[in-house]
Amino acid sequence: MKLLQVGEIVEANEGFFFYDAYFPKGYRFEIEPQHVGHGFEKWVTKVKCVMCKYGYKDKALSLGESTVFTATQIAEGMENLALSGMKTEQILGSTERLLNLAAATGMDLGMVAVITTDVMSAFGMKLTEAGHIADVLAFAQANANTNVEQMGEAMKYAVQRANPNQMGWTIEETAAAMMKLADNGLKGSIAGQVFSASVGRLSKPIKEICKIMDDLGLSFFDANGVMKPLPEIVGHLEDKFKGLTMKQKAVALTTLFGTDAYKHWAILLESGSDVLNKHTKSLEMID
């Protein structure tokens, strides 16, 4: 039987005592000098050291001592970040903020890392912005009737059917909209998917949509073909809808954004562009 080496990561096959310390079944730990030569080989199995593979073993072990998470849990979250393409220095720079988010939500770091990288990918954001995304999700959970998992789903799907660059919407203004939808019962993929589909209608408007836009003088894109900021669009609708009856507003919203998304846009209009602007600015300043 090959002897264990100092620094290897192992998992207990069964519960056992080592002097006054008890190692429960499934517990993972690093082999230290005092463990060598005491027959640990028969009690444990060596496991894949994700910490060693990506070069952040020391950081994971250090955070494992100062947070509620074990070094192995932290390393597994780091591995998810690495698989998204992040470099070691980027991982080390964002892990603590992701840990804070995981601790605040009761989620494991691996799940938080997956949600964060999904949102990052959906918005085409830089790998160095993972920490900011974590802060945005934490703010949303603290200030709206939603949680990190639901916000992650909503954000991921909100830009699914539209090119984020063509939309021109930032993660902050999109998050502000998803927060208001969540406060009114529309959460997760239900909020994001329908919202995305409604925006897609504006990119290639059918005859009926063009007529409503012409009649009301609506314009959703700038001179470069990029969609205007979301708070500006809501403010634009507020202005152009002045003087319309409730029925006329309902017909206009349904025609523009579709039956399924009528409630989404009605909520945003009811919330108002000022509120969306306020939430957007708050999200921009959380770093």
C-alpha positions in Angstrom: 0.0 0.0 0.0 1.4 3.4 -1.1 2.1 5.6 1.9 0.3 9.0 2.0 2.3 12.1 1.5 2.1 15.5 3.3 -0.2 17.8 1.4 -2.4 15.2 -0.2 -6.2 15.6 0.2 -8.0 12.5 1.6 -11.5 11.5 2.6 -12.4 9.3 5.6 -13.9 5.9 4.5 -15.3 5.4 8.0 -15.4 7.3 11.2 -12.2 6.9 13.3 -10.2 8.5 16.1 -6.7 9.8 15.9 -5.6 10.6 19.5 -8.3 13.0 20.7 -9.6 14.0 17.3 -12.5 12.3 15.6 -12.7 12.1 11.8 -16.3 11.3 10.6 -17.0 9.3 7.5 -16.8 11.5 4.4 -14.7 14.2 6.1 -12.0 15.6 3.8 -8.7 17.0 5.1 -5.1 17.6 4.2 -2.5 15.1 5.3 -0.1 16.8 7.7 3.2 15.6 9.1 1.7 14.2 12.2 -0.6 11.9 10.2 2.2 10.1 8.3 3.2 6.7 9.5 0.1 6.0 11.6 -1.8 3.7 9.3 -4.1 6.4 7.8 -4.0 4.5 4.5 -6.5 2.0 5.8 -9.0 4.6 6.9 -9.0 7.1 4.0 -9.0 7.4 0.2 -7.0 10.1 -1.6 -9.3 12.4 -3.6 -8.7 14.7 -6.6 -7.0 17.9 -5.3 -8.7 20.6 -7.3 -6.9 23.1 -5.1 -3.5 21.8 -6.3 -4.6 21.6 -10.0 -5.3 25.3 -10.3 -2.7 26.7 -8.0 -4.8 28.2 -5.2 -4.4 25.6 -2.5 -3.0 28.0 0.1 -5.8 30.5 -0.4 -8.5 27.8 -0.1 -6.9 26.4 3.0 -6.6 29.9 4.5 -10.3 30.8 3.8 -11.3 27.4 5.1 -9.9 28.5 8.5 -11.5 31.9 8.5 -15.0 31.2 7.1 -17.9 28.8 7.6 -16.8 26.8 4.6 -14.3 24.0 4.4 -11.2 24.3 2.2 -12.6 21.6 -0.1 -15.9 23.4 -0.5 -14.0 26.6 -1.4 -11.8 24.7 -3.8 -14.8 23.2 -5.6 -16.3 26.7 -6.0 -12.9 27.9 -7.3 -12.9 25.1 -9.8 -16.3 26.2 -11.2 -14.8 29.6 -11.7 -11.7 28.1 -13.4 -13.9 26.1 -15.7 -15.6 29.3 -16.9 -12.2 30.6 -18.1 -11.1 32.7 -15.1 -7.4 32.8 -14.4 -5.9 32.1 -11.0 -5.5 35.8 -10.1 -9.1 36.6 -11.1 -10.4 33.7 -9.0 -8.4 34.8 -6.0 -9.7 38.4 -6.4 -13.4 37.4 -6.4 -13.6 34.4 -4.2 -14.1 36.3 -0.9 -17.0 38.3 -2.3 -18.6 35.0 -3.6 -18.1 33.5 -0.2 -19.9 36.4 1.5 -22.8 35.9 -0.9 -22.9 32.2 -0.2 -22.8 32.7 3.5 -25.6 35.3 3.4 -27.8 33.0 1.3 -27.0 29.7 2.9 -26.0 28.3 -0.5 -22.8 26.4 -1.2 -20.0 28.3 -3.0 -20.1 25.9 -6.0 -23.8 26.9 -6.7 -23.1 30.6 -6.2 -20.1 30.3 -8.6 -22.3 28.6 -11.2 -25.0 31.3 -11.0 -22.5 34.1 -11.1 -20.7 32.7 -14.2 -24.0 32.0 -16.0 -25.0 35.7 -15.5 -21.5 36.8 -16.5 -21.7 34.8 -19.7 -25.3 36.0 -20.6 -24.2 39.6 -20.4 -20.9 39.1 -22.1 -19.1 40.6 -19.1 -15.4 40.5 -18.3 -14.1 37.7 -16.1 -12.8 40.2 -13.6 -16.4 41.4 -12.9 -17.5 38.2 -11.1 -17.2 39.9 -7.7 -19.5 42.8 -8.9 -22.1 40.3 -10.1 -22.1 38.7 -6.7 -22.7 42.1 -5.1 -25.6 42.8 -7.5 -27.2 39.5 -6.7 -26.8 40.1 -2.9 -28.3 43.6 -3.2 -31.3 42.2 -5.1 -32.0 39.6 -2.4 -31.7 42.2 0.3 -33.9 44.7 -1.4 -36.6 42.8 -3.3 -38.9 39.8 -2.8 -36.5 37.4 -4.4 -33.4 35.3 -3.8 -30.1 34.8 -5.5 -31.1 31.6 -7.3 -34.3 33.3 -8.7 -32.4 36.4 -9.7 -29.7 34.4 -11.4 -32.4 32.6 -13.4 -34.2 35.8 -14.3 -31.0 37.6 -15.3 -29.7 34.7 -17.4 -33.0 34.4 -19.4 -33.6 38.2 -19.6 -31.1 38.5 -22.4 -31.5 35.0 -23.9 -33.3 36.0 -27.1 -31.5 39.3 -27.7 -27.9 40.2 -28.2 -26.8 42.0 -25.0 -24.6 44.4 -27.1 -27.6 45.3 -29.3 -29.8 45.8 -26.3 -27.4 48.1 -24.7 -28.7 47.3 -21.2 -26.4 47.0 -18.3 -26.6 44.3 -15.7 -27.6 46.9 -13.2 -30.7 48.2 -15.1 -31.7 44.7 -16.0 -31.4 43.7 -12.3 -33.5 46.7 -11.3 -36.3 45.6 -13.6 -36.1 42.0 -12.4 -36.3 43.2 -8.8 -39.6 45.1 -9.5 -41.0 42.1 -11.3 -40.1 39.9 -8.3 -41.8 42.3 -6.0 -45.0 41.7 -8.0 -44.8 37.9 -8.1 -42.8 37.4 -11.4 -39.6 35.6 -10.5 -36.9 33.4 -12.0 -37.2 32.1 -15.5 -40.9 33.2 -15.6 -39.7 36.8 -15.3 -36.7 36.5 -17.6 -37.9 34.4 -20.5 -41.1 36.3 -21.2 -39.3 39.6 -20.8 -36.6 38.5 -23.3 -39.2 37.5 -25.8 -41.0 40.8 -25.5 -37.8 42.7 -26.2 -37.1 40.5 -29.2 -40.4 41.6 -30.8 -39.1 45.1 -31.0 -36.0 44.1 -33.0 -38.2 42.9 -35.9 -41.5 44.6 -35.5 -44.5 43.3 -37.3 -47.0 45.6 -39.1 -49.2 46.1 -36.0 -46.3 47.0 -33.8 -45.0 49.5 -36.4 -48.5 51.2 -36.5 -48.7 51.6 -32.7 -45.1 53.0 -32.7 -45.9 55.5 -35.4 -49.3 56.5 -33.9 -47.7 57.2 -30.5 -44.3 58.4 -31.7 -42.4 55.6 -30.0 -38.7 54.9 -30.6 -36.9 52.2 -28.8 -33.5 52.3 -30.5 -30.9 55.0 -30.9 -29.2 56.2 -34.2 -26.7 53.3 -34.0 -29.4 50.7 -33.7 -28.7 50.0 -30.0 -31.7 49.8 -27.7 -32.1 52.7 -25.4 -31.5 52.2 -21.6 -34.4 50.5 -19.9 -35.3 53.3 -17.5 -35.4 55.7 -20.5 -37.7 53.3 -22.4 -40.1 53.2 -19.5 -40.0 57.0 -19.2 -40.6 57.2 -22.9 -43.7 55.0 -22.5 -44.9 57.1 -19.6 -44.7 60.2 -21.6 -46.4 58.8 -24.8 -49.1 57.1 -22.8 -50.3 60.3 -21.2 -53.9 61.0 -22.0 -54.7 57.4 -23.0 -57.4 55.4 -21.3 -56.6 52.3 -19.4 -58.0 50.2 -22.3 -55.9 52.1 -24.8 -52.7 51.5 -22.7 -53.5 47.8 -22.4 -54.0 47.5 -26.1 -50.7 49.3 -26.8 -48.7 47.2 -24.3 -50.2 44.0 -25.6 -49.5 44.9 -29.2 -46.0 46.0 -28.5 -44.8 43.3 -26.2 -47.2 40.4 -26.5 -50.0 39.0 -24.4 -47.6 37.0 -22.2 -45.5 40.1 -21.4 -48.3 42.5 -20.8 -48.1 42.1 -17.0 -44.3 42.5 -17.0 -44.4 45.9 -18.8 -47.5 47.0 -16.9 -45.6 46.4 -13.6 -42.6 48.4 -14.8 -44.8 51.3 -15.9 -46.6 51.2 -12.6 -43.3 51.2 -10.8 -42.1 54.1 -12.9 -38.9 55.2 -14.5 -37.8 57.2 -11.4 -37.8 54.0 -9.3 -35.9 52.0 -11.9 -33.4 54.8 -12.2 -32.9 54.8 -8.4 -32.4 51.1 -8.2 -30.0 51.1 -11.1 -27.9 53.9 -9.6 -27.8 52.0 -6.3 -26.6 48.8 -8.0 -23.9 50.8 -9.8 -22.6 52.1 -6.5 -22.4 48.9 -4.5 -18.8 48.0 -5.1 
